[in-house]
Amino acid sequence: MTKKTLEDYLSKPLVRCGKVDTPMPPLQAMIKGGDETMGKVQPETAAIEFYLGNHVFGLIRAKYHPCEPLPPAVLELLDWHFTKASEQSIRLFYYLVSICTRESRHAHPGGGLDEAHAGTTKPIVSFHKSLKGKSSSGAFAQLCEKEIGADVATYCQFLVDVFFKASYSGGYGGKAWGNVATALNEYAQGRTSIEVMTDTGWTLAHNNGPIFNKGIFYDMYSAHLTTVLDVQRAGKIPQLLIDAKDNGLFYVSASYITAEMLDYLDKARAVFPDDLCGYVDWVEVELLGAVKSYPDHIKSQQAKHGTSPALAKKQEILKAQAEAQAKAEAEKHKNKYQVDAKTWIPKIKIKRTEELA
């Protein structure tokens, strides 16, 4: 029996690009079925699970040649990740199609909407017009019940166009939703894989915050979603779980970390002990562009592990920023006198002339 290689996994649909030109009706039926059978998941849990497997997948790709037979322990890690990530990607795909369809009903008639309609097919226009005046649940039901006589890629392109071209009232549609639809459409057109779409998906936001607040396929997100994404940006999702498992430091709700994740982490650590170790350095997380700041987490980290190795670098950066700001302020006020803490007046240069004879 031929042993599996990385090449076998790299040919799977999760990581392969290809235009989704299948008809919409089967997808609509799957969305309806998924809504009835898949239930909801917490986005934070889903993101941690996805990024944990993705991190391990990266370690495997760095260590093994694509054509090299893989040992059983590595195959087990890959199988888990591809199964979980595929499930996550399908759920997110259904969700993006659903919420973009629902939101598109808010497009104002005329102008840009006419242009978006003119650029697509008659069945899509007919379906989109049928959404007008419906509630969010009514629009979702329409997606599940009223067949759209077009292929998936064409429909996803329309969703991008209707958000960028049509006009909307404040807080609805527009560019923010155009960006959400673009992530979906890039996959549908075959320009990215569904794995990349999912990686992007956790970060997507509409006009009022993260996209995971629509009541279908996902439970409502919490503030911990931003924390998960900040940790992921620093490449420390495994360490987030190590801190919870080994150090009793739960930087996100314990309910978001499953026993299955921790079991997978243990198996991965047995294969990559030198890579999957340590802890989340929150100073480093902040340095690498965190959206939030984490002073309390830094205190917990220092109490457990001592001063962060990244602290000196952070202090250097803060010093350089302060010096640059002071220099900019000095340049800004170099031709002014300071009257008080907030008031500056221009310096007046008196031009002296010879006295009249």
TORLUMDREN-93197 format. One record per residue (C-alpha): x, z, y; residue in one letter. Coordinates in Angstrom, 2 decimals, decimal comma. Layout:
<recs>
REC       px       pz       py  resn
REC        X        Z        Y     A
...
</recs>
This chain:
<recs>
REC       px       pz       py  resn
REC     0,00     0,00     0,00     M
REC     1,40    -1,02     3,39     T
REC     1,91     1,90     5,72     K
REC     0,29     1,77     9,14     K
REC     2,38     1,14    12,24     T
REC     1,87     1,51    15,96     L
REC     1,20    -2,21    16,07     E
REC    -1,93    -1,62    13,98     D
REC    -3,25     0,86    16,53     Y
REC    -2,28    -1,26    19,53     L
REC    -4,57    -4,00    18,23     S
REC    -7,63    -1,72    18,22     K
REC   -10,47    -2,25    20,75     P
REC    -9,64     0,99    22,58     L
REC    -6,41    -0,41    24,02     V
REC    -7,03    -4,15    23,81     R
REC    -8,28    -6,20    26,77     C
REC   -10,97    -8,81    26,35     G
REC   -13,94   -10,09    28,33     K
REC   -17,22    -8,44    27,37     V
REC   -19,37   -11,56    27,25     D
REC   -21,89   -10,24    24,72     T
REC   -25,59   -10,30    25,74     P
REC   -27,02    -7,39    27,74     M
REC   -30,06    -6,62    25,49     P
REC   -27,99    -5,15    22,61     P
REC   -26,09    -2,99    25,13     L
REC   -29,37    -1,88    26,68     Q
REC   -30,64    -0,87    23,23     A
REC   -27,43     1,08    22,57     M
REC   -27,75     2,87    25,92     I
REC   -31,32     3,83    25,04     K
REC   -30,23     5,01    21,60     G
REC   -27,26     6,87    23,02     G
REC   -29,43     8,71    25,52     D
REC   -31,69     9,81    22,67     E
REC   -29,00    10,81    20,15     T
REC   -25,67    11,48    21,85     M
REC   -26,74    14,43    23,97     G
REC   -24,66    15,61    26,91     K
REC   -21,07    16,80    27,11     V
REC   -19,21    18,75    29,78     Q
REC   -17,01    16,30    31,73     P
REC   -14,16    18,83    31,93     E
REC   -14,11    19,21    28,14     T
REC   -14,27    15,46    27,66     A
REC   -11,42    14,87    30,13     A
REC    -9,15    17,51    28,55     I
REC    -9,79    16,08    25,09     E
REC    -9,09    12,53    26,25     F
REC    -5,91    13,37    28,16     Y
REC    -4,53    15,61    25,40     L
REC    -4,73    12,79    22,88     G
REC    -3,50    10,29    25,43     N
REC    -0,44    12,45    26,13     H
REC     0,42    12,67    22,44     V
REC    -0,15     8,92    22,07     F
REC     2,43     8,41    24,82     G
REC     4,97    10,58    22,99     L
REC     4,41     8,60    19,79     I
REC     4,86     5,27    21,58     R
REC     8,10     6,53    23,11     A
REC     9,53     7,68    19,76     K
REC     8,48     5,00    17,27     Y
REC     9,00     1,25    17,17     H
REC     5,72    -0,74    17,04     P
REC     6,58    -2,10    13,57     C
REC     8,00     1,13    12,13     E
REC     5,98     2,75     9,32     P
REC     4,57     6,01    10,61     L
REC     4,67     9,35     8,74     P
REC     1,34    10,92     7,68     P
REC     1,48    13,66    10,33     A
REC     1,77    11,06    13,10     V
REC    -1,01     8,93    11,62     L
REC    -3,26    11,99    11,63     E
REC    -2,54    12,51    15,34     L
REC    -3,27     8,87    16,12     L
REC    -6,47     8,80    14,09     D
REC    -7,82    11,85    15,91     W
REC    -6,98    10,43    19,33     H
REC    -8,39     6,97    18,66     F
REC   -11,59     8,43    17,22     T
REC   -12,14    10,85    20,10     K
REC   -11,04     8,46    22,85     A
REC   -13,25     5,70    21,48     S
REC   -16,24     8,04    21,49     E
REC   -15,43     9,13    25,04     Q
REC   -14,97     5,56    26,23     S
REC   -18,27     4,33    24,79     I
REC   -20,13     7,26    26,36     R
REC   -18,52     6,60    29,74     L
REC   -19,26     2,86    29,49     F
REC   -22,95     3,58    28,87     Y
REC   -22,93     6,06    31,73     Y
REC   -21,31     3,73    34,27     L
REC   -23,71     0,88    33,48     V
REC   -26,63     3,30    33,76     S
REC   -25,76     5,06    37,00     I
REC   -24,65     1,88    38,78     C
REC   -27,92     0,22    37,79     T
REC   -29,91     3,19    39,06     R
REC   -28,03     3,38    42,36     E
REC   -28,33    -0,36    43,04     S
REC   -32,09     0,02    43,58     R
REC   -31,36     1,51    47,02     H
REC   -30,05    -1,82    48,40     A
REC   -31,86    -2,89    51,57     H
REC   -33,64    -6,28    51,42     P
REC   -32,26    -9,34    53,16     G
REC   -28,74   -10,16    54,34     G
REC   -26,10    -9,03    51,91     G
REC   -28,59    -8,41    49,10     L
REC   -29,73   -12,04    49,33     D
REC   -26,07   -13,08    49,10     E
REC   -25,52   -10,90    46,01     A
REC   -28,67   -12,34    44,41     H
REC   -27,59   -15,88    45,23     A
REC   -24,28   -15,31    43,46     G
REC   -25,74   -14,32    40,11     T
REC   -28,33   -15,49    37,58     T
REC   -32,13   -15,56    37,93     K
REC   -32,71   -13,08    35,06     P
REC   -30,42   -10,55    36,77     I
REC   -32,20   -11,06    40,11     V
REC   -35,58   -10,62    38,43     S
REC   -34,43    -7,42    36,75     F
REC   -32,89    -6,03    39,93     H
REC   -36,04    -6,67    41,93     K
REC   -38,02    -4,78    39,28     S
REC   -36,04    -1,61    40,14     L
REC   -37,26    -1,47    43,74     K
REC   -39,37     1,58    44,48     G
REC   -38,65     3,29    41,18     K
REC   -37,29     6,80    40,77     S
REC   -33,90     7,38    39,18     S
REC   -35,53     8,11    35,83     S
REC   -37,80     5,10    36,26     G
REC   -34,84     2,82    36,95     A
REC   -33,02     4,16    33,89     F
REC   -36,13     3,59    31,76     A
REC   -36,27     0,03    33,09     Q
REC   -32,67    -0,53    32,01     L
REC   -33,54     0,73    28,54     C
REC   -36,77    -1,27    28,17     E
REC   -36,66    -4,48    30,24     K
REC   -34,27    -7,01    28,70     E
REC   -31,75    -8,66    31,02     I
REC   -31,12   -12,26    30,02     G
REC   -27,43   -12,31    30,89     A
REC   -24,08   -11,29    29,44     D
REC   -22,45    -7,95    30,16     V
REC   -19,58    -9,33    32,27     A
REC   -21,94   -11,29    34,54     T
REC   -24,16    -8,26    35,03     Y
REC   -21,21    -5,98    35,83     C
REC   -19,91    -8,46    38,39     Q
REC   -23,33    -8,41    40,04     F
REC   -23,19    -4,62    40,28     L
REC   -19,90    -4,89    42,19     V
REC   -21,33    -7,54    44,52     D
REC   -24,56    -5,69    45,24     V
REC   -22,67    -2,58    46,35     F
REC   -20,09    -4,34    48,50     F
REC   -22,38    -6,97    50,02     K
REC   -25,78    -5,30    50,47     A
REC   -26,53    -2,62    53,06     S
REC   -27,63     0,92    52,24     Y
REC   -28,83     4,03    54,01     S
REC   -26,29     6,81    54,51     G
REC   -25,31     8,58    51,31     G
REC   -26,39     5,71    49,03     Y
REC   -24,62     2,71    47,54     G
REC   -21,94     0,97    49,59     G
REC   -18,18     0,97    49,17     K
REC   -17,92     4,24    47,22     A
REC   -20,30     2,91    44,59     W
REC   -18,57    -0,46    44,76     G
REC   -15,39     1,29    43,64     N
REC   -17,27     2,92    40,74     V
REC   -18,70    -0,45    39,68     A
REC   -15,26    -2,07    40,03     T
REC   -13,76     0,28    37,40     A
REC   -16,56    -0,78    35,06     L
REC   -16,22    -4,46    35,92     N
REC   -12,45    -4,58    35,45     E
REC   -13,04    -3,68    31,82     Y
REC   -16,02    -6,03    31,45     A
REC   -13,98    -8,96    32,78     Q
REC   -11,13    -8,22    30,37     G
REC    -8,63    -7,26    33,03     R
REC    -8,21    -3,71    31,72     T
REC    -8,90    -1,97    28,42     S
REC   -11,73     0,50    27,92     I
REC    -9,04     3,19    27,63     E
REC    -7,87     2,41    31,18     V
REC   -11,48     2,37    32,37     M
REC   -11,92     5,86    30,89     T
REC    -8,66     7,12    32,38     D
REC    -9,91     5,94    35,79     T
REC   -13,43     7,17    35,16     G
REC   -12,70    10,88    35,42     W
REC   -11,43    10,39    38,97     T
REC   -14,33     8,28    40,27     L
REC   -16,48     9,62    43,10     A
REC   -19,57     8,36    44,89     H
REC   -20,67     9,28    48,42     N
REC   -21,28    12,93    47,57     N
REC   -18,50    13,85    45,12     G
REC   -17,57    13,18    41,49     P
REC   -19,87    10,87    39,56     I
REC   -20,80    13,39    36,87     F
REC   -24,00    14,74    38,41     N
REC   -26,66    12,25    37,31     K
REC   -28,26    14,19    34,47     G
REC   -27,62    11,71    31,66     I
REC   -24,84    11,66    29,03     F
REC   -22,92    14,43    30,87     Y
REC   -23,65    17,94    32,06     D
REC   -23,06    18,72    35,72     M
REC   -19,37    18,88    36,64     Y
REC   -17,78    22,03    38,06     S
REC   -14,91    22,67    40,48     A
REC   -12,67    22,88    37,41     H
REC   -12,82    19,10    37,03     L
REC   -10,49    18,73    40,01     T
REC    -8,16    21,30    38,45     T
REC    -8,06    19,32    35,21     V
REC    -7,22    16,14    37,14     L
REC    -4,53    17,90    39,20     D
REC    -2,91    19,16    35,98     V
REC    -3,17    15,71    34,43     Q
REC    -1,47    14,17    37,47     R
REC     1,48    16,47    36,75     A
REC     1,45    15,49    33,05     G
REC     0,70    19,07    31,94     K
REC    -2,58    18,94    30,00     I
REC    -0,87    20,17    26,79     P
REC     0,64    23,06    28,77     Q
REC    -2,84    23,92    30,12     L
REC    -3,87    24,53    26,50     L
REC    -0,59    26,25    25,61     I
REC    -1,13    28,70    28,48     D
REC    -4,60    29,47    27,13     A
REC    -3,56    29,73    23,47     K
REC    -0,16    31,43    23,74     D
REC    -0,25    33,24    27,08     N
REC    -3,91    34,16    27,50     G
REC    -4,00    32,37    30,86     L
REC    -7,24    30,42    31,23     F
REC    -6,94    28,29    34,35     Y
REC   -10,21    26,53    33,52     V
REC   -13,29    28,01    31,86     S
REC   -12,59    29,00    28,25     A
REC   -15,77    27,16    27,29     S
REC   -14,09    23,86    28,20     Y
REC   -11,34    24,38    25,60     I
REC   -12,48    23,82    22,03     T
REC   -11,02    25,11    18,76     A
REC   -10,63    21,49    17,68     E
REC    -8,38    20,78    20,67     M
REC    -6,21    23,79    19,89     L
REC    -5,93    22,76    16,25     D
REC    -4,86    19,27    17,34     Y
REC    -2,35    20,80    19,74     L
REC    -0,78    22,82    16,90     D
REC    -0,42    19,71    14,75     K
REC     1,12    17,79    17,64     A
REC     3,55    20,63    18,42     R
REC     4,75    20,53    14,83     A
REC     5,76    16,88    15,36     V
REC     6,98    17,18    18,97     F
REC     8,16    20,80    19,38     P
REC    10,58    20,01    22,23     D
REC     8,00    18,06    24,26     D
REC     4,92    20,22    23,77     L
REC     6,16    23,56    25,05     C
REC     6,40    25,56    28,26     G
REC     3,62    26,29    30,72     Y
REC     1,82    24,80    33,70     V
REC     4,07    25,16    36,73     D
REC     1,49    25,29    39,51     W
REC     4,13    24,90    42,22     V
REC     5,08    21,61    40,59     E
REC     1,40    20,65    40,28     V
REC     1,02    21,08    44,04     E
REC     4,23    19,16    44,75     L
REC     3,01    16,21    42,70     L
REC    -0,02    15,65    44,89     G
REC    -2,67    18,14    43,81     A
REC    -5,99    17,87    45,62     V
REC    -6,43    21,65    45,57     K
REC    -3,97    24,45    46,25     S
REC    -3,39    27,18    43,67     Y
REC    -1,97    30,38    45,21     P
REC    -3,69    32,66    42,67     D
REC    -2,52    30,55    39,73     H
REC     1,02    30,64    41,12     I
REC     0,86    34,46    41,26     K
REC    -0,33    34,61    37,63     S
REC     2,41    32,19    36,62     Q
REC     5,13    34,18    38,38     Q
REC     3,90    37,44    36,88     A
REC     4,20    35,91    33,40     K
REC     7,17    33,57    33,73     H
REC     9,07    34,53    36,90     G
REC     9,86    32,38    39,93     T
REC     9,11    28,69    39,55     S
REC    12,13    26,37    39,34     P
REC    10,19    24,07    41,68     A
REC     9,81    26,72    44,39     L
REC    13,12    25,89    46,12     A
REC    12,14    22,22    46,25     K
REC     8,75    23,12    47,71     K
REC    10,41    25,26    50,39     Q
REC    12,76    22,39    51,26     E
REC     9,82    20,03    51,62     I
REC     7,88    22,49    53,78     L
REC    10,96    23,05    55,97     K
REC    11,47    19,30    56,38     A
REC     7,79    18,84    57,25     Q
REC     7,96    21,64    59,84     A
REC    11,11    20,16    61,40     E
REC     9,54    16,70    61,53     A
REC     6,41    18,10    63,15     Q
REC     8,46    20,05    65,71     A
REC    10,45    16,91    66,53     K
REC     7,25    14,89    66,95     A
REC     5,80    17,56    69,24     E
REC     8,98    17,66    71,31     A
REC     8,90    13,87    71,68     E
REC     5,24    13,97    72,61     K
REC     5,82    16,53    75,41     H
REC     9,29    15,56    76,60     K
REC     7,99    14,38    79,99     N
REC     5,57    17,28    80,47     K
REC     5,62    20,88    81,70     Y
REC     3,93    23,54    79,58     Q
REC     1,44    25,60    81,58     V
REC     0,17    27,75    78,71     D
REC    -0,10    27,60    74,90     A
REC    -2,55    24,68    75,03     K
REC    -1,98    23,03    78,40     T
REC     0,66    20,49    79,32     W
REC     0,93    18,53    82,59     I
REC     3,03    15,44    83,32     P
REC     6,31    15,91    85,12     K
REC     6,26    14,36    88,57     I
REC     9,40    12,67    89,76     K
REC     9,62    12,76    93,54     I
REC    11,21     9,69    95,04     K
REC    13,35    10,70    98,02     R
REC    13,79     8,31   100,94     T
REC    16,18     8,36   103,89     E
REC    14,86    10,21   106,89     E
REC    13,67     8,00   109,70     L
REC    16,13     7,73   112,50     A
</recs>
